[in-house]
Amino acid sequence: MESRSASWSETGRFCGPHLTGLRNLGAPAIRSILDEARRMRSAGRGAHAGLAPGCQVALLFHENSTRTRMAFEAAAGRLGAVAMVLQAGSSSATKGETLSDTARVLESQGADLLVLRHPDPDSAEFLTHHVKLPVVNAGAGTGEHPTQALLDLLTLEDALGGLGGRRVVIVGDVAHSRVARSNLFGLQAMGARVVFCGPPTLVSPRWAELGVDVSHDLDEALAGADAVMGLRLQYERLEGDAPGAAGTLRSRYGITSERMRAHPALWVLHPGPVMRGAEIAHDVVDGERSLIFRQDENGLYVRMAVLAMLLASAGPRRAAKAAEPAGTPPPRVPVKGAR
Ligand code: NCD
């Protein structure tokens, strides 16, 4: 399927039409989103309420979420838009309605943009072929989670003053993590070196083909690293020995206080939800080198930037479409009793 997600203006500024992943986005488009998020962060709380007044942002969530969903909802509100939230467990998906039909319902009801979280890695890309709206991937199975990686880049760049030449270790359940994938593409685009670390069952040596340093020894991986990102075990996607994998992660790959003492300049990230005492120690989460709650804060501004940029560039496109000569008229609704 041809990707319709990677597009940017001649200046390199991100302008959609969709955001399904970072794989094909490139540094200029990523840079433009980070800059926009910073501008939004430094302005006052009500400063952007005029950017998308009356717009409807549909959030379609087929998996549970706390921070991603709330950040998108808050971001829509800050832009003056309305969030229409549909949690699949309480939707007609439970009765068998297809994903594309559900999306078309939301489109028919006036949605201007669709945010999707779904267990299928190709789901967001798939929807770009079924609706005329900008589609934003808010986490697609083991595929990508682009807005999470963008907020990670923003947070890390703030802390380090730049990403070029930096070394970032991502440790834990890489095999099932869309966060690891999107961070890989984003960090590489911005010139950082990425290390994937974990047991061979969760970190395949094949990542080396994409330029990743693969390590099965966390202490070795942390030598010379600027930051470490912990990942929880994705029980919902794991097949096989979950207790065994959890035990190995805890005993050999945990981000512990001892490891933090051994690396005094190391920053710590985690996309959340954090399993305190499992992949990361309680004290490290709350420690002064933890960027975890700053990530959550930046998540709001990154989503504001992405929504604003997509809605702004979709506006003229949709207006041009509306101005096109009318095509096939919509089918008439059969009226009972009419001849
Ligand atoms: C992550 C996700 O859903 O992929 N969380 C998030 O969006 N912040 C990571 C996870 O669930 O472990």
Boltz pocket constraint, residues with backbone or C-beta under 6 A from the ligand:
constraints:
  - pocket:
      binder: B
      contacts: [[A, 64], [A, 67], [A, 68], [A, 138], [A, 139], [A, 141], [A, 145], [A, 148], [A, 178], [A, 179], [A, 232], [A, 234], [A, 271], [A, 272], [A, 273]]
      max_distance: 6.0
